[in-house]
Amino acid sequence: MSVHDTHPETRPESEPARRRVDLGQFGLAAFMVVVGIYTIIDAAGLDVGFADPVGPRVFPYVIGTGLVLVGVLLAVATARGSQPEPEEGEDVDLSSSADWLTVLKLVAVLLFTVATVNLLGWAISGAVLFAGAAWSLGSRTLVRDVIVGLVLAIGSWYAFYVGLGIPLTPGVLDGIL
């Protein structure tokens, strides 16, 4: 084994540098293309009203086309050797590993919300989601987090219901909200 094999910066100019292909970028590009195509196909099945000049298909078509285009551009850039640069933020410690316990807590809180939103309603499940996310990320003021979660959940429930005309499930609070 020579010095040239272990240190790429000492490689003679005549030896070409080996390009490392990032398969993760190709995977992300493929995922974006698949989701974009699915969005376009799904939008084709939407009913268009006779008096609606734009219709409900326009935005899914735009978003699906954008996803396909960005996915293809990412695959081309990756094939040409483009590499993402690592985060250089001052508050990021690149030497530490991921905090999987925090990720698992967040996933558990999200799954609880998905499982209980129809039964308990958005106001209660949303409050648990907000307070649980704060707890998962390190907050130790449970009472404050629950109060803030309730305010955010009830506020967003009314914003959707009154402001946008989109009824979210009230769950056990049906008739109270």
Secondary structure, DSSP 8 states (H G I E B T S, - for coil): --HHHH-GGG--TTS-------HHHHHHHHHHHHHHHHHHHHHHTS---TT-SS-TTHHHHHHHHHHHHHHHHHHHHHHTT--------TT--TTS---HHHHHHHHHHHHHHHHHHHHH-HHHHHHHHHHHHHHHTT---HHHHHHHHHHHHHHHHHIIIIII------GGGTTT-
